[in-house]
Amino acid sequence: MIRLAFVIGMIFGVACSNTNLCTNRGGVWYDSVLDPRLAGSCVMPAVDVGQPCTEAAHCQAGYCACSDPAAKDLAHMTGQCPEFPARKVDGWLCSVSNGIKHQRGLQVE
């Protein structure tokens, strides 16, 4: 039982140090979506931040963010490439696809 507690403490300590190292280098730590017991990964900021886009494929982060979140849903719009990919904890996402704004709940897999 003591060994198990030690191993769990070591895993937690490594994860915390990885998270801190990632943050100190300017990245964001993403926990594993598939299995929270697996190690996460450090994602550095995208190089195309702020570039205009109309499709997710135009951006390194994997989605095209709304340039005007206050605009009506399904409005025509040119978005901007975001700094980081979407995370499950973000909840709602305003994205542009085919040049049209979409506001939706976020599902990251």
Contacts in CASP RR format, 6 or more apart in sequence:
PFRMAT RR
TARGET T0000
AUTHOR 0000-0000-0000
METHOD contacts of the structure
MODEL  1
MIRLAFVIGMIFGVACSNTNLCTNRGGVWYDSVLDPRLAGSCVMPAVDVG
QPCTEAAHCQAGYCACSDPAAKDLAHMTGQCPEFPARKVDGWLCSVSNGI
KHQRGLQVE
15 39 0 8 1.000
15 40 0 8 1.000
18 29 0 8 1.000
18 39 0 8 1.000
18 40 0 8 1.000
18 42 0 8 1.000
19 29 0 8 1.000
21 42 0 8 1.000
22 28 0 8 1.000
22 29 0 8 1.000
22 42 0 8 1.000
23 29 0 8 1.000
25 42 0 8 1.000
25 44 0 8 1.000
26 44 0 8 1.000
26 45 0 8 1.000
27 42 0 8 1.000
27 43 0 8 1.000
27 44 0 8 1.000
27 45 0 8 1.000
27 84 0 8 1.000
28 42 0 8 1.000
28 43 0 8 1.000
28 84 0 8 1.000
28 87 0 8 1.000
29 40 0 8 1.000
29 41 0 8 1.000
29 42 0 8 1.000
29 43 0 8 1.000
30 40 0 8 1.000
30 41 0 8 1.000
30 42 0 8 1.000
30 43 0 8 1.000
30 85 0 8 1.000
30 87 0 8 1.000
31 40 0 8 1.000
32 38 0 8 1.000
32 39 0 8 1.000
32 40 0 8 1.000
32 41 0 8 1.000
33 88 0 8 1.000
33 108 0 8 1.000
33 109 0 8 1.000
43 84 0 8 1.000
43 85 0 8 1.000
45 83 0 8 1.000
45 84 0 8 1.000
46 59 0 8 1.000
46 60 0 8 1.000
46 61 0 8 1.000
46 81 0 8 1.000
46 82 0 8 1.000
46 83 0 8 1.000
46 84 0 8 1.000
47 60 0 8 1.000
48 58 0 8 1.000
48 59 0 8 1.000
48 60 0 8 1.000
48 81 0 8 1.000
49 80 0 8 1.000
49 81 0 8 1.000
49 82 0 8 1.000
49 83 0 8 1.000
50 80 0 8 1.000
50 81 0 8 1.000
50 82 0 8 1.000
51 58 0 8 1.000
51 59 0 8 1.000
51 80 0 8 1.000
51 81 0 8 1.000
52 78 0 8 1.000
52 79 0 8 1.000
52 80 0 8 1.000
52 81 0 8 1.000
53 59 0 8 1.000
53 64 0 8 1.000
53 78 0 8 1.000
53 79 0 8 1.000
53 80 0 8 1.000
53 81 0 8 1.000
53 96 0 8 1.000
54 64 0 8 1.000
54 78 0 8 1.000
54 79 0 8 1.000
54 96 0 8 1.000
54 97 0 8 1.000
54 98 0 8 1.000
54 99 0 8 1.000
55 64 0 8 1.000
55 96 0 8 1.000
55 97 0 8 1.000
55 98 0 8 1.000
55 99 0 8 1.000
56 62 0 8 1.000
56 63 0 8 1.000
56 64 0 8 1.000
56 95 0 8 1.000
56 97 0 8 1.000
58 64 0 8 1.000
58 81 0 8 1.000
59 65 0 8 1.000
59 81 0 8 1.000
59 82 0 8 1.000
60 81 0 8 1.000
61 81 0 8 1.000
61 82 0 8 1.000
61 83 0 8 1.000
61 84 0 8 1.000
61 85 0 8 1.000
61 86 0 8 1.000
62 85 0 8 1.000
62 86 0 8 1.000
63 82 0 8 1.000
63 85 0 8 1.000
63 86 0 8 1.000
63 93 0 8 1.000
63 95 0 8 1.000
64 79 0 8 1.000
64 80 0 8 1.000
64 81 0 8 1.000
64 95 0 8 1.000
64 96 0 8 1.000
64 97 0 8 1.000
65 79 0 8 1.000
65 80 0 8 1.000
65 81 0 8 1.000
65 82 0 8 1.000
65 94 0 8 1.000
65 95 0 8 1.000
65 96 0 8 1.000
66 77 0 8 1.000
66 79 0 8 1.000
66 80 0 8 1.000
66 94 0 8 1.000
66 95 0 8 1.000
66 96 0 8 1.000
66 101 0 8 1.000
66 103 0 8 1.000
67 77 0 8 1.000
67 78 0 8 1.000
67 79 0 8 1.000
67 80 0 8 1.000
67 96 0 8 1.000
68 77 0 8 1.000
68 101 0 8 1.000
69 94 0 8 1.000
69 103 0 8 1.000
71 77 0 8 1.000
71 101 0 8 1.000
72 101 0 8 1.000
73 101 0 8 1.000
73 102 0 8 1.000
73 103 0 8 1.000
74 100 0 8 1.000
74 101 0 8 1.000
74 102 0 8 1.000
75 100 0 8 1.000
75 101 0 8 1.000
76 99 0 8 1.000
76 100 0 8 1.000
76 101 0 8 1.000
77 96 0 8 1.000
77 99 0 8 1.000
77 100 0 8 1.000
77 101 0 8 1.000
78 96 0 8 1.000
78 99 0 8 1.000
79 96 0 8 1.000
79 99 0 8 1.000
86 93 0 8 1.000
86 106 0 8 1.000
86 108 0 8 1.000
87 106 0 8 1.000
87 108 0 8 1.000
88 106 0 8 1.000
88 107 0 8 1.000
88 108 0 8 1.000
90 106 0 8 1.000
91 105 0 8 1.000
91 106 0 8 1.000
92 103 0 8 1.000
92 104 0 8 1.000
92 105 0 8 1.000
92 106 0 8 1.000
93 103 0 8 1.000
93 104 0 8 1.000
93 105 0 8 1.000
93 106 0 8 1.000
94 101 0 8 1.000
94 102 0 8 1.000
94 103 0 8 1.000
95 101 0 8 1.000
95 102 0 8 1.000
95 104 0 8 1.000
96 102 0 8 1.000
END
